Amino acid sequence: MKSAVNLETQSVTDIEFQPASLDIWDAKYRLSAKDGSKIDTSIDETYQRVARALSNVEIESKRDHYFKEFVWALRSGAIPAGRIVSNAGALEHKPATSTINCTVSGTVGDSMDNILNKVHEAGLTLKAGCGIGYEFSTLRPKGAYVTGAGAYTSGPMSFMDIYDKMCFTVSSAGGRRGAQMGTFDVGHPDVMEFIRAKREDGRLRQFNLSLLITDEFMQAVINEDDWKLAFPVTPKEVEEDDLDLSDKSQFVWRDWPEAGNYVTNAEGLVASKIYKTMPARRVWELIMASTYDFAEPGFVLIDKVNEMNNNWFCENIRATNPCGEQPLPPYGSCLLGSVNLTRFVLKPFSDDARFDWESFRKVVKTFTRMLDNVVEINGLPLPQQRNEIQRKRRHGMGFLGLGSTITMLRMKYGETKAVEFTEEVSRQLALAGWEEGLELAQEKGPAPIMNETFEVTEEMLRRRPEMRKDGYQTGDKVPGRILHARYSRYMQRVAAEAPELVEQLAETGARFTHHSSIAPTGTISLSLANNASNGIEPSFAHHYFRNVIRQGKKTKEKVDVFSFELLAYRGLVDAEALPPGGGEDAALNALPEYFITADEVSPKQHVDIQAAAQKWIDSSISKTANVPTDYPYEDFKDIYLYAYKQGLKGCTTFRFNPEAFQGVLVKEKDLKNTKYTFTLEDGSTVELKGDEEIEYDGETHTAANLFDALKEGYYGKF
């Protein structure tokens, strides 16, 4: 054990990067020339490249000043998202790439022209390196009559297959393309097929899938009511088929993203024809069974998303980016970045361990300016995307390393003190961010939307009854900055803490409409944060394997990694420390009891942490409640219900299921305990443990990765 003197004089900044971290930086974030020569000679040179690109946005006389400020922030824990790190300052070498991680497609209209046009736009977006989300429940259900074709539609799922193949093709062409999110309304007639989709080998594997869950559906589940599966009707259908919209057995009125194309009432609700009625609990059980087996579909609690959206007055959100932390309007985009919380822990693992709040706030404010500058170098491929991000200037700053930091502060993830710490981190990030948002608006001007004028509608008054109390009437004209600062549910929450700040924002307008979001940060955490825990998660394990894609390899490669907190503990306290089961001397060099991992945290604790952060995060949070493979289904199926009652915007779970897929993060014991059966050309079979290495097609693979690649159809496609 090291002395207290040594503990005080050493810092987490002294911890050397592990080989896996440097390897990922080299593969994904390091800038190289066309001939393969390395331009960034170190991680610090990567930081300098990014800082120079972002400081060049400033007026010429201040560029050197902000270059130094930005380099300091990057060295101090500010980590822009992967597209910024990879592509900022790289225009000479990668002219067709973007600095934006998150986009959402324009609304996929219910026509062949629009569906195929959106495929084209999506391909360009993925090629630029951006992830993209789509809603597919805007398409007519399977079996609906198409007047123009004189035939019956194959339904939205068949078109999702086309998008899936397109994404796979862009991926196989090489380069760093984005991923896809497909969202689907829980009230659509084809929802059961959507839920079951990933039970088919290889289907929709280029998609993350999430259901748009409404309050109406959740109440039907809680009350054990029937659930109506319905799709909107057009005025032409009503006229030609002489439909009676007052017949409640045939029609239901609901919110819909393209209300203008359908029969709509004064409150903006759309008349929807009921195709099928079934018990809400039956739909719920199918959702939970699929999530238990395949970790999908995720939940997007869409009514909560729209209720809490800062741009509630001009957006109807129906889709998210691939990881779910950015609910966005049609053609919406968002840039991301995370603050590495481990860099602000003073005297870790000691009785005097504490968090440096002053330095944290300073980094947040500088980082906010940096992210705002990314808007100017967005590199988005579509004019609709560029117009949207420049009009609203959406940011998504979050943090990573929460789990590692909680451990270094000698707390347990999910317990009361950890929940309180999580809320305070999010609150400080929010307040510092909006203070900087005001200062930037005073210096450079607010986001254009703040000075736009919006007409008050009956729907707006329905959503914000306090506006009617304040004297607003239908037809009144109101600036965006007023609707944003005074009537956004989130900004009302900020106003309770900082009323003068929010009032100034109402007067001036903010530089951006959104400031915060918590991304999953998988490869960023592993590389630039030396495997600090991902986003808001606890560490998956303290020693495990990560399956990574290697250009030119036919399957994924297993990489050995350690958690950052274990590396720090070894560097500052006990060089021989091991996690349980880590060797003969594990008992002698055991880690303290506060070193816990993701599957030691109860689902309720996962949700409590997310709820604490969400209070001050104005976009959303990518969060996964990890449970062990043998976690009882009866306990599992209530996780999402608890998330709904806690007011979350979304929820995702993961249970390692070797029969379904091979995950990205894998524990050694899971590999050893899982057997895979291969059928040879002569019909005989070979059974291997997941961690056994096997030579196949001229390469060495783990049995688990080879089986998964062959089953899912991506073998040899990297």
Secondary structure, DSSP 8 states (H G I E B T S, - for coil): ---HHHHHH--GGG----HHHHHHIIIIIS-B-TTS-BS--SHHHHHHHHHHHHHTTS-GGGHHHHHHHHHHHHHTTEEE-HHHHHHTT-TTT-TT--S--EEE-----SSHHHHHHHHHHHHHHHHTT-EEEEE-TTS--TT-EETTTTEE---HHHHHHHHHHHHHHHHHT-S----EEEEEETTSTTHHHHHHGGGSTTTTTTEEEEEEE-HHHHHHHHTT-EEEEEEE--HHHHHHTT--TT-TTTEEEE--TTGGGS-B-TTS-EEEEEEEEEEHHHHHHHHHHHHHHHS-SEEEEHHHHHHH-TTTTT----EE-TTSS-EE-TT-EEEEEEEEGGGGEESTTSTT-EE-HHHHHHHHHHHHHHHHHHGGG---SSHHHHHHHHHH--EEEEEE-HHHHHHHTT--TTSHHHHHHHHHHHHHHHHHHHHHHHHHHHHH---GGGG-EEE--HHHHHH-HHHHHTT--TT-EEEHHHHHHHH-HHHHHHHHH-HHHHHHHHHH--S-S--B-B---HHHHHHTTTT---TT---S-SEEEEEE--TT-SS-EEEEEE-HHHHHHHHHT-TT-B-TTSSTTTTTTB--TT---GGGS-HHHHHHHHHHHHTT-SS-B--EEEE-TT--HHHHTTHHHHHHHTT-SEEEEEE--TTT---SEE-HHHHHT-EEEEE-TTS-EEEEETT-EEEETTEEEEHHHHHHHHHHT-TT--
